[in-house]
Amino acid sequence: MTAPGVTLGRRISSVTRLQIQLVLARALEALAETYQRQAAEFVRRLKSRLSVDEALQRYFREVGVPAAIEETVRSRALISLANLIENPPKPESQSGSWTILRPDHMLDALRRRVQYVEETNLDCRLAASVSDEAVVATHVRMALETAKVLAGEMTPDQAIMLYIRNFNLRAIDAQGVFRTAMSQWAELHPLTGEAQAEILLPATPEPDPQARLRLSPRREFGLRVMV
């Protein structure tokens, strides 16, 4: 993703163009805030496995923070992690006994190391997935804001695509943002026919609370005595 730049036709007025630039600037700020929160959460989640610096480097590698705001995200994340930096967790003590040089102990240590790396990689992927979801949600929110600003200039799908193109989203992210934004726009702005159908739809009659099931009178049966 790059810094947003507005590429519109001449039919867009200068006032509308400034409004678009404003909403895209707000979107960039909202994304920086989202990345910062998720980076700090990423570090906290992996504090028992990685140092702050290692976790931040891993976050930028796993998530792919845009270059335009990478330094801003890093600085804000470090500020929010001040307590963790000033009071780092104590590292686990390792045994210095000569028995670690035994072949069987070396194999066990190697297996534990491989397992540790695999578990760390899994934790990184899980934390990165949480961050990706938060970033997509921010994109959807700001894409809807863009569509709202351009409601009188173009259709919602055109406005949402304008947002996606300006932030140069990856194909898979662009599809998710577009579909979710269109779905939410449809929920917020129902079609005229749908609204009239809801009004004209006959209401289901409520059951009469006084109505009761009437049972036919029970027949009386006599007994015959056979002598």
VOGU-3710 file (C-alpha; in Angstrom, 3 decimals, decimal comma):
1> mtapgvtlgr> 0,000/0,000/0,000  1,224/3,460/-0,828  0,234/6,871/0,378  -3,167/7,743/-1,076  -3,259/9,933/-4,134  -6,526/11,040/-5,684  -6,916/10,236/-9,386  -10,321/11,514/-10,468  -11,893/12,800/-13,623  -12,589/16,450/-14,382
11> rissvtrlqi> -16,274/16,040/-13,558  -15,398/16,004/-9,860  -15,628/19,487/-8,370  -12,708/20,990/-6,476  -14,722/20,921/-3,247  -15,453/17,210/-3,643  -11,826/16,565/-4,512  -10,737/18,170/-1,265  -13,308/16,105/0,635  -11,884/12,942/-0,895
21> qlvlaralea> -8,353/13,959/0,012  -9,555/14,593/3,556  -11,256/11,197/3,929  -8,213/9,406/2,475  -5,939/11,257/4,892  -8,210/10,165/7,732  -8,052/6,622/6,415  -4,252/6,685/6,439  -4,277/7,931/10,021  -6,806/5,276/11,040
31> laetyqrqaa> -4,650/2,578/9,442  -1,564/3,822/11,255  -3,473/3,653/14,541  -4,723/0,133/13,770  -1,249/-1,107/12,840  0,212/0,459/15,984  -2,302/-1,235/18,281  -1,870/-4,572/16,568  1,934/-4,319/16,613  1,901/-3,682/20,352
41> efvrrlksrl> -0,505/-6,585/20,897  1,706/-8,794/18,721  4,724/-8,013/20,920  2,794/-8,613/24,149  1,483/-11,924/22,892  4,997/-13,145/22,060  6,853/-11,578/24,977  7,659/-14,997/26,466  9,279/-16,124/23,204  10,749/-13,035/21,529
51> svdealqryf> 12,289/-9,793/22,699  10,544/-6,515/21,889  12,879/-5,745/19,004  12,650/-9,268/17,578  8,862/-9,301/17,869  8,529/-5,926/16,126  10,756/-7,063/13,278  8,725/-10,246/12,998  5,477/-8,251/12,973  6,580/-6,043/10,089
61> revgvpaaie> 7,698/-9,129/8,191  4,519/-11,130/8,831  1,967/-8,364/8,344  3,646/-6,141/5,782  3,068/-2,655/7,136  3,068/-0,070/4,325  6,413/1,663/3,920  4,747/5,085/4,073  3,726/4,606/7,714  6,193/1,967/8,917
71> etvrsralis> 8,332/4,354/10,975  5,245/6,015/12,426  3,829/2,645/13,457  7,146/1,566/14,966  7,543/4,764/16,992  3,997/4,667/18,338  4,261/0,969/19,146  7,492/1,527/21,096  5,842/4,301/23,099  2,902/2,064/23,991
81> lanlienppk> 5,336/-0,717/24,965  7,417/1,497/27,274  6,505/-0,506/30,371  7,491/-3,791/28,747  10,771/-2,305/27,500  11,705/-0,873/30,892  10,698/-4,054/32,718  11,534/-6,930/30,367  10,570/-10,487/31,379  13,370/-12,557/32,874
91> pesqsgswti> 14,837/-15,081/30,440  14,642/-18,746/31,313  17,787/-20,059/32,984  19,660/-22,723/31,050  21,606/-25,538/32,633  25,377/-25,336/32,218  26,063/-28,886/33,296  28,548/-31,003/31,346  25,787/-33,573/30,804  24,388/-31,444/27,987
101> lrpdhmldal> 27,332/-32,585/25,878  26,111/-36,181/25,962  24,742/-37,275/22,549  21,321/-38,246/23,907  21,001/-34,888/25,691  22,068/-33,023/22,563  19,364/-34,795/20,540  16,752/-33,954/23,149  17,870/-30,325/23,143  17,661/-30,235/19,348
111> rrrvqyveet> 14,135/-31,675/19,387  13,043/-29,134/21,983  14,554/-26,349/19,905  12,713/-27,460/16,763  9,451/-27,695/18,677  10,047/-24,265/20,198  10,613/-22,702/16,764  7,494/-24,350/15,332  5,361/-23,153/18,240  6,790/-19,632/17,899
121> nldcrlaasv> 6,036/-19,593/14,179  2,468/-20,707/14,854  1,977/-17,999/17,483  3,319/-15,423/15,017  0,913/-16,545/12,304  -2,041/-16,465/14,688  -1,186/-12,986/15,939  -0,625/-11,782/12,365  -4,052/-13,126/11,364  -5,676/-11,084/14,121
131> sdeavvathv> -3,860/-8,006/12,834  -4,947/-8,662/9,255  -8,583/-8,869/10,307  -8,334/-5,566/12,176  -6,711/-3,865/9,179  -9,419/-5,150/6,820  -12,105/-3,856/9,197  -10,461/-0,418/9,136  -10,344/-0,476/5,340  -14,031/-1,382/5,170
141> rmaletakvl> -14,983/1,422/7,542  -13,025/4,039/5,615  -14,212/2,717/2,237  -17,795/3,242/3,415  -16,849/6,740/4,531  -15,468/7,405/1,044  -18,677/6,131/-0,544  -20,670/8,406/1,740  -18,627/11,453/0,708  -19,056/10,604/-2,999
151> agemtpdqai> -22,725/9,617/-2,767  -23,773/12,484/-5,032  -20,916/12,049/-7,498  -20,729/8,313/-8,239  -22,250/4,960/-7,322  -21,160/3,168/-4,116  -19,235/0,455/-5,960  -17,299/3,075/-7,934  -16,450/4,990/-4,766  -15,311/1,848/-2,964
161> mlyirnfnlr> -13,143/0,849/-5,915  -11,678/4,349/-5,921  -10,646/3,839/-2,300  -9,140/0,416/-3,031  -7,161/1,700/-6,014  -5,775/4,639/-4,079  -4,454/2,333/-1,363  -3,225/-0,246/-3,887  -4,534/-3,233/-1,915  -3,553/-6,770/-2,793
171> aidaqgvfrt> -6,053/-8,666/-4,915  -7,215/-10,943/-2,087  -7,541/-8,026/0,356  -9,260/-5,864/-2,254  -11,913/-8,530/-2,882  -12,622/-8,927/0,822  -12,844/-5,185/1,438  -15,048/-4,617/-1,615  -17,524/-7,392/-0,807  -17,812/-6,525/2,868
181> amsqwaelhp> -18,170/-2,804/2,187  -20,846/-3,405/-0,459  -22,728/-5,742/1,871  -22,680/-3,227/4,715  -23,702/-0,421/2,361  -26,676/-2,504/1,206  -27,732/-3,057/4,818  -27,459/0,657/5,596  -29,196/1,759/2,382  -31,945/-0,727/1,395
191> ltgeaqaeil> -33,363/-0,515/-2,114  -36,646/1,335/-2,638  -38,442/-1,844/-3,678  -37,189/-3,683/-0,583  -38,398/-0,911/1,716  -41,862/-0,880/0,068  -42,065/-4,664/0,237  -41,443/-4,571/3,961  -44,207/-1,994/4,376  -46,739/-3,807/2,177
201> lpatpepdpq> -46,002/-7,253/3,531  -49,158/-8,418/5,353  -48,657/-8,978/8,986  -49,176/-12,455/10,331  -52,365/-12,512/12,443  -51,696/-13,068/16,072  -53,416/-16,076/17,648  -56,501/-15,320/19,691  -55,604/-15,941/23,315  -59,281/-16,704/24,071
211> arlrlsprre> -59,486/-19,443/21,475  -59,346/-22,873/23,038  -59,416/-26,321/21,695  -62,906/-27,664/22,003  -63,186/-31,337/22,781  -66,214/-33,427/21,945  -68,046/-34,783/25,001  -66,708/-38,066/26,145  -69,005/-41,026/25,696  -70,097/-42,940/28,722
221> fglrvmv> -69,618/-46,669/28,550  -71,680/-49,071/30,677  -70,709/-52,499/31,849  -72,746/-55,590/31,234  -72,722/-58,459/33,627  -73,011/-61,770/31,888  -74,592/-64,526/34,045
//
